[in-house]
Amino acid sequence: LAPKPLRGRRLLVTAGPTFEPIDPVRGITNHSSGKMGFAIARAAAEAGAEVTLVAGPVQLATPRGVQRLDVQTAQQMHDAVLSLAPRQDVFIATAAVADWRPAQSHEHKLKKAEGGATAPVIAMAENPDILAAVARLPDPPFCVGFAAESEKLEEHADAKRRRKGIPLIVANLGPATFGRDDNALLLIDERGRRELPEAGGRADKLSLARELIRDLSTRL
Ligand code: C5P
């Protein structure tokens, strides 16, 4: 019988990109397949947790036994997460949240002016930092962030961990993993670092998610 180290625990995961509409046919989004977050939700459910997955627009099937809530914008993701977070034991933020949104979403499609007139300028407003907001709750769940950095990975990831006030951050090692099925992770907490897969190299996202969940279950 498989061990269930997260039995009785509630775990909340965000995954995928957010989509910030400009008008009814256009929007701003981030690169993210959602695969890592969905794999984590699946691994957590396998480990016996009660899992809620808040997902941006992705093309992925809901893992067995996972409660899924679909959202589009960062603000919707924020509202869904903040309403659920106070009852959770763990919050894992894998979503690639858009940092800014168009300050206003136009009701009708923006039209090209006849005769080659000027291109529109889109004013932007800042989106809330969902992970930092959860970490600031009076009795927060154990918060795990993800970081994709293009340079000085460890330094930037750890700075992000401290800035957001979270105990653990997971950095994506190596080249961009968008849409790929394999990855390698670097876990950074206040005591140090640990690489997954333990054996080195890369591993498929589900095996990594299972290793991460095993690691996490020892921290609660
Ligand atoms: O600050 P940065 O976007 O690089 O931080 C990445 C981490 O913060 C990820 O865990 C991501 O899911 C989370 N995040 C968030 N809300 C935002 C921006 C990032 O929850 N608005």
Residues whose N, C-alpha, C, O or C-beta is under 5 A from the ligand:
A	BS01	C5P	A93 T94 A95 A96 V97 A98 N127 P128 D129 I130 L131 V144 G145 F146 A147
